[in-house]
């Protein structure tokens, strides 16, 4: 009940559709590989519970399987050596500034499992394909220094749109979710099995689609 109440209070939409949407995403983030060629952005209200979701994800995956490279740092070759081999890269505090073209291009390539040029200290640069999933959190729309439709096509927005007043926040929410982990993971695994049968085409709720249309609209329009 904690999981259901938490998600339904954070995301607008019909109960079954919202839970199918979020369970599919969680299940996908827990499995090996990155077959969907998507990345996920949690936004945009502050104090809306999006960080709790990713703290719970980190708990399930175990910290050693997660990197935390911020999107704007993707333009640096050596940053990808910290990402390679991880199940997920989770960075929940993106700055409110346009994403550099090189960083956007590399996220697009890496989420598509293309080979990425990277560096390690005292070694020549090399190219390596990675199968890491990418999760970001932001309090503002993601904009690019140069518009790239393909970048937005890779993005799935998880709409945490309601700030919770401090006096109403549940400071034990993460512990309560951990206590329900068997139920939550079972639901997520059932959802991702259905997702696999649909070739990893995610069910998208209207609140997510609406934000996606707004964020991906060219500024010239």
C-alpha positions as CSV (number, residue, x, y, z in Angstrom):
1,X,0.0,0.0,0.0
2,X,2.9,2.4,0.7
3,X,4.2,2.0,-2.9
4,X,0.8,2.5,-4.5
5,X,-0.1,5.5,-2.4
6,X,3.3,7.1,-3.0
7,X,3.2,6.7,-6.8
8,X,-0.5,7.8,-7.1
9,X,0.0,10.9,-5.0
10,X,3.0,11.9,-7.1
11,X,1.8,11.1,-10.7
12,X,-1.5,12.2,-12.2
13,X,-3.5,9.8,-14.2
14,X,-5.8,6.7,-14.0
15,X,-4.6,4.2,-11.3
16,X,-4.0,1.2,-13.5
17,X,-2.3,3.2,-16.2
18,X,0.0,5.0,-13.8
19,X,1.0,1.9,-12.0
20,X,1.6,0.0,-15.2
21,X,3.8,2.9,-16.4
22,X,5.9,3.2,-13.2
23,X,6.2,-0.6,-12.6
24,X,7.4,-1.1,-16.2
25,X,10.1,1.6,-15.7
26,X,11.2,0.2,-12.4
27,X,11.3,-3.4,-13.7
28,X,13.3,-2.2,-16.8
29,X,15.8,-0.4,-14.6
30,X,16.4,-3.6,-12.6
31,X,17.1,-6.0,-15.4
32,X,20.6,-6.3,-17.1
33,X,21.3,-4.5,-20.4
34,X,19.5,-1.6,-22.0
35,X,17.4,-3.1,-24.9
36,X,14.9,-0.2,-25.0
37,X,17.3,2.5,-26.1
38,X,15.7,5.0,-23.8
39,X,16.7,7.2,-20.9
40,X,14.5,8.5,-18.1
41,X,14.0,12.0,-16.7
42,X,12.2,12.5,-13.4
43,X,10.7,16.0,-13.1
44,X,9.9,18.6,-12.3
45,X,8.5,19.6,-9.0
46,X,10.9,19.9,-6.0
47,X,10.1,17.9,-2.9
48,X,7.8,15.7,-5.0
49,X,9.4,12.3,-4.1
50,X,11.4,11.7,-7.2
51,X,14.7,11.4,-5.2
52,X,13.0,8.8,-3.0
53,X,12.3,6.7,-6.1
54,X,16.0,6.8,-7.1
55,X,17.2,6.1,-3.5
56,X,14.9,3.0,-3.5
57,X,16.3,2.0,-6.9
58,X,19.9,2.4,-5.6
59,X,18.9,0.2,-2.6
60,X,17.6,-2.5,-4.9
61,X,20.6,-2.4,-7.3
62,X,23.2,-1.9,-4.6
63,X,25.4,1.2,-4.8
64,X,28.4,-0.6,-6.4
65,X,26.3,-1.2,-9.5
66,X,25.4,2.5,-9.9
67,X,27.3,5.5,-11.2
68,X,26.3,9.1,-10.7
69,X,27.7,11.1,-13.6
70,X,25.7,14.3,-14.2
71,X,24.5,14.7,-17.8
72,X,26.4,17.9,-18.6
73,X,29.7,16.0,-17.7
74,X,29.1,13.6,-20.6
75,X,31.2,15.8,-22.8
76,X,34.3,14.7,-21.0
77,X,35.8,11.4,-22.3
78,X,37.1,10.2,-18.9
79,X,33.7,10.4,-17.3
80,X,32.5,7.4,-19.2
81,X,35.0,5.1,-17.6
82,X,33.0,5.6,-14.4
83,X,29.8,4.5,-16.1
84,X,31.0,1.5,-18.1
85,X,30.0,-1.8,-16.5
86,X,27.3,-0.3,-14.2
87,X,23.7,-1.3,-14.3
88,X,22.5,2.3,-14.1
89,X,23.7,5.8,-14.0
90,X,21.6,7.9,-11.6
91,X,22.0,11.7,-11.3
92,X,19.1,13.5,-9.7
93,X,20.1,17.1,-9.6
94,X,20.6,18.4,-13.1
95,X,21.4,22.1,-13.3
96,X,19.0,24.5,-14.9
97,X,21.0,25.2,-18.0
98,X,21.1,23.9,-21.6
99,X,22.8,20.6,-22.2
100,X,25.9,21.0,-24.4
101,X,25.7,19.5,-27.8
102,X,28.5,17.0,-27.2
103,X,27.0,15.8,-23.9
104,X,23.6,15.3,-25.6
105,X,25.1,13.4,-28.5
106,X,26.9,11.1,-26.1
107,X,23.8,10.3,-24.1
108,X,22.0,9.6,-27.3
109,X,24.7,7.3,-28.5
110,X,25.3,5.5,-25.1
111,X,21.6,4.9,-24.5
112,X,21.6,3.4,-28.0
113,X,24.5,1.1,-27.1
114,X,26.8,2.7,-29.6
115,X,30.5,2.6,-28.9
116,X,31.7,5.6,-26.9
117,X,35.2,7.1,-26.8
118,X,36.5,7.2,-23.3
119,X,39.7,7.6,-21.4
120,X,41.4,6.3,-18.3
121,X,44.3,7.9,-16.4
122,X,47.7,7.2,-18.1
123,X,46.0,5.3,-20.9
124,X,45.2,6.1,-24.6
125,X,41.6,6.8,-25.4
126,X,39.5,3.8,-26.6
127,X,36.0,3.0,-27.7
128,X,33.6,0.8,-25.8
129,X,30.0,-0.1,-26.0
130,X,28.1,0.2,-22.7
131,X,24.7,-1.2,-21.6
132,X,24.0,1.1,-18.8
133,X,20.5,2.6,-18.2
134,X,20.4,6.4,-17.5
135,X,18.2,8.1,-14.9
136,X,18.1,11.9,-14.3
137,X,16.2,14.2,-12.0
138,X,15.4,17.8,-12.7
139,X,13.3,20.7,-11.5
140,X,13.1,22.3,-14.9
141,X,12.7,21.2,-18.5
142,X,15.7,19.8,-20.3
143,X,16.8,22.0,-23.1
144,X,19.7,21.7,-25.5
145,X,22.2,24.2,-26.8
146,X,21.3,22.8,-30.2
147,X,17.9,21.2,-30.9
148,X,18.1,17.5,-31.6
149,X,14.8,15.6,-32.3
150,X,16.5,12.2,-31.9
151,X,17.6,13.1,-28.4
152,X,14.1,13.8,-27.3
153,X,12.9,10.6,-29.0
154,X,15.1,8.7,-26.6
155,X,13.7,10.4,-23.5
156,X,10.9,9.2,-21.3
157,X,9.7,11.7,-18.7
158,X,8.4,10.5,-15.4
159,X,6.1,13.3,-14.2
160,X,6.5,13.9,-10.5
161,X,4.6,17.2,-10.5
162,X,3.4,17.8,-7.0
163,X,5.5,19.3,-4.2
164,X,4.8,17.9,-0.8
165,X,4.7,20.5,2.0
166,X,7.4,19.9,4.6
167,X,4.8,19.3,7.3
168,X,3.2,16.5,5.2
169,X,6.4,14.7,4.1
170,X,7.0,11.2,5.3
171,X,10.6,11.0,6.5
172,X,10.3,7.2,6.8
173,X,9.0,6.7,3.3
174,X,12.2,5.1,2.0
175,X,12.2,2.6,4.9
176,X,8.6,1.8,4.4
177,X,9.3,1.1,0.7
178,X,12.2,-1.1,1.6
179,X,9.8,-3.1,3.8
180,X,7.6,-3.7,0.8
181,X,10.4,-4.5,-1.6
182,X,9.2,-8.1,-2.3
183,X,5.8,-6.9,-3.3
184,X,7.2,-4.0,-5.4
185,X,9.8,-6.0,-7.2
186,X,7.3,-8.8,-8.0
187,X,5.0,-6.2,-9.6
188,X,7.9,-4.7,-11.5
189,X,9.1,-8.0,-12.8
190,X,5.6,-8.9,-14.0
191,X,5.4,-5.5,-15.7
192,X,8.8,-5.8,-17.5
193,X,7.9,-9.3,-18.7
194,X,4.9,-7.8,-20.5
195,X,7.1,-5.0,-21.7
196,X,9.5,-7.4,-23.2
197,X,6.7,-9.1,-25.2
198,X,5.9,-5.6,-26.6
199,X,9.5,-5.2,-27.7
200,X,10.2,-2.7,-24.9
201,X,7.7,-0.1,-26.1
202,X,6.8,1.6,-22.9
203,X,3.2,2.4,-21.9
204,X,3.0,6.2,-21.8
205,X,0.6,8.1,-19.7
206,X,-0.9,11.5,-20.8
207,X,1.0,13.5,-18.1
208,X,4.3,12.2,-19.4
209,X,3.3,12.7,-23.1
210,X,2.2,16.3,-22.4
211,X,5.5,17.2,-20.8
212,X,7.4,15.5,-23.6
213,X,5.5,17.6,-26.2
214,X,6.3,20.8,-24.3
215,X,10.0,20.0,-23.8
216,X,10.7,18.7,-27.3
217,X,9.0,21.6,-29.2
218,X,11.6,23.5,-31.3
219,X,12.1,27.0,-30.0
220,X,11.4,28.4,-33.4
221,X,7.7,27.3,-33.2
